[in-house]
């Protein structure tokens, strides 16, 4: 088994599928799932839930590019790579400044702790985007996701939410990539097809995967998610769930104040939780 996995990792890179997952657009009145992506590629790496909401549930998915990374010479290219990935996934790509190919700068824990003028301006701009998109779901990294921009993106959203004065309940699904979270609440089984779509979209961030083909390790990350989720979303000592690959998310609900969301293990073929229900 180990040799087979090693051989797969070292096999030649296949040609990228440029045909979008679906040509069916979301309905004009579809609820919106907003991804607050700290960097271009995060929409693909943690996008299992967004893919399910877009293509199974018919939601609109908007990838809000919080930053375009730290390298000034790569910012324009990273926007275009994100656009290619979003076109493939069926997501929209948006700027938090409302200006194509531009994003926030200096979204770091140091800026958050200092509450710098630049940080506070970004909070206001993000609140404006929340008012525009009126999301019913937001996917954002959890507070301890192990990278300063990921952690800061969480705090940026938490400061912006009260300013946005959303009139409908919004579910905050907390993603993980650089660091696991202690108390995930949603365990979402992912099919090989969905994981392949996440890998393909990640590979469209060509300038990034050229230096490190990290899209190839995504199945391993999600296999470990299935192991951890059985006892972190389920109960300690619980038997395996039967999921081979799973994405884990924290779950908070915003309705003017923050509440902890329910726990849910969603198997392949299960109905998704009703995120529009008033019972959460």
N, C-alpha and C positions, 0 to 999 in steps of 0.2 A: 504493500500500500504506500509506504513512504517513497519507494523508488518510483512508483507510478506518478505520485504527486511531484516529485523532483523533476521527472522527465517532462511533465506538463508545464512546469515553470520555465524550463529551459527550451521549450519548443519554439519555433519561429512565430512571430506575431502574425495573426491572421489579418486579412484585409478588413478594414472597418466597414460596417454596414451603415450606409449613409441614408437609407430609407427610414423615415420616422416610424416609430412604433405604431402609430395610428394617424390616419389623415383626418379623423373625425374631430372637429374642434369642440371645445366645451360649450355648453349652452350659454346664451347671453346672461341668463339669470342663475347660473351655477354658483354655488358657494365657493369662496376663495380659500385656498391653502397657500400661505405665504412662507417661503423659505428664507430665513435670514442667514445667508451664506457668508461666513467670515472671509472666505476666499473662493475664487472660481475653482471648481472641482468639488466643493463640499456638497453642492446640490446633487451630485452624482454619487458620492461616497456614502451619504446617509439618506439617499433618496428612495429607499424601498417603500416607505409609507407614502411618500408623495406619488410615486408611480402607481401604487394601488388606488389612491384617492382619485388620480387623474383618469386611469383607464378602466377601473372596475366601478368606481362610484360616480364618475362623470364630473368631478369637481374641476374648477379652474386652478391651475398651479402657477404661481408667480415666483420666480427666483430673484430675490432682491440681493444684488451683489454689494454686500456691505463694504468690502474693500476689493481692490484688484491686486493684492499682494504688495510686497515691499519694494520690488525692483521697478524703478521708474521706466527702464528700457523695455519692460515686459508688459506694462499695463494695457496698452492697446491690444496687443496680441492675446492677452488673457481674457479681455472682454470678448474678442472674436471666438476664442476657444469655448468660452462659456455659452456664447450664442449657438455655436454648432451643437454642443451637448444638449442645450435646451430644445433646439429644433428637433433633435432626434427623440428626446424624451416626451415631447409634447408640452413642454413648459414655456411660459413667457419669461423673458429676461428684462429686468427693470433696474434702473439706477436709483439709489436712495436720494440722490440730488435732483432726480427728474431730468437728468441730462445724459444722453447716450455716451457711453465710454468713460463715464466719470463715476467715482465712488468716494467714500469717506477716506480720510487719511488719519493716521495715528490713533487707531482704535486699539488701545493697549490698556492693561491694568494700571499702569502708571498714570495714564491720562484720566482714567476713571477715578482713581484715588485722589488725584489733584483737582478733579472737577474743573478742568481747564476751559477757557472760553471756546476752544475748538471742539472739545468734547460736548459742551452744553449746546453748541450750535448743531452738532450731529444728532443729539437727542431730539431737538426741535424738528429737524428735518425728517427724522425717522417717524416721529409722531404724525407729521403731515402725510407721509406715505401710508401709515396705518389708516388715517382718515380717508385717503383716496381708495385703498383696496378693500377696506372693511373686512378683514379676514375672519373666518370662523375657526381657522386652525393656523397656528404659526409653528414652524419647525425651527428650532434654535439650539445651539449647543448648551449642554448643562453647565453650571457655574464653575465646575472644576475640570473642564475638558482638556487641561494639560498644555494648552498653547495660549499665550497671552491674548491674541486676537480672538480666539474662540471664547475664552472666559469673558473678555471685555464685551463681546457681542451680546452675551447673555445679559450683562448689566446694562448695556445700552438699551436693550428692549425693555427691561424692567423699569427704567426711568422714563421711557417714552410712552408706555402703556397708559399711565394715568393722564398724561397730557392729551392723548388721542381721544379720550371720552367716547370710546366705542359704545354703541347702543345695544349690541347683541353679545351674548356670551361667546367667548373665544377660548379654544383649547390650545394650550402650549405643550407641544411634544418636544421633549428635551433629548437631543441626539447625543451620541458619543462617538468619538473617533480617536483622539489622542490620549484619552483616559477613560476608563470605565466609570460608571456611576454606581453608588452603593445601593440605591433603591429605585431601580427602573420599575415602571408600572404597566407598560405595554410590551408584550412579546409578540412579534409579528413574524410568522413563518414566511419565508421567501422561497419561491420556486427556482429551479435552475435557470429558467428563462428570465425571470426578473433579475437574478444576480448577474446573468450574462448581459442584460441591458444596462445595469449599473456599471459593469466593467467596461462595456463598449463606450458609454458616455464619458467615463473617467479617462479612457484612452484618447478621447477627442481633445483633451487638454495636452496637446502634443508636446509643448515645450517643457511641461512638468514631468511627464512620464519618460521623456528621453533621458533625463538625468537619473531617474529612479522609476522602474516599471511597477509602481506600487499598486496599480490596478490588478495585478496578477495575484496579490495576496488577499484580495477582498473575500474570496470564498473562505479562507482560513479564519478571518476575523468573524465572519457570520456563522461559521461552524462553532467557534468559541462562544458566540452570542447564544446559540442554542443550548450549549452546556450551562452557561451562567444563568440564563433566563429561567431554566427549569426550577432553580432553587431561589432565585432572587425575585422573580415575579411570582413564581409558585412558592411552595413551602420548603424550608430546609429539610433535606432528606427525601424529598419527593422523587418519584421515579422519573426517568426521562420522558419528555413530552411526545416523542416521535418526530419532532421537527429536526431536520438535518441542518438547516441554516435559518437563522432568525436575526432580525434587527431589534434592538432594545431601545426603548424610549422612556424617559421620565414623563410624567403627565400632571400638569397643573391646569386649573380652570380659572379664567379671569372673567369676572362679572362686576368689576369695580373694586373687588378685592380678590386676593389669590386663595384658591382652595386646592387641596390635593385631589387629583382625579382618581377614578376607580382603577382596579387592577384587571387586566384582560390578557388572556393567552389566545391568540387568533391563529388557528390552524389553516393550512391551505384549504380553500373551499368554504371556510366559515364566512358568515356575514360579518362585515366590519361593524365595530361599535357605531351606534347612531350618534355621531358628533353634533347633530342638530337637535338632539332630544333635550328637553328641559329638565330631565331627571338627574343629570350629572351635576 
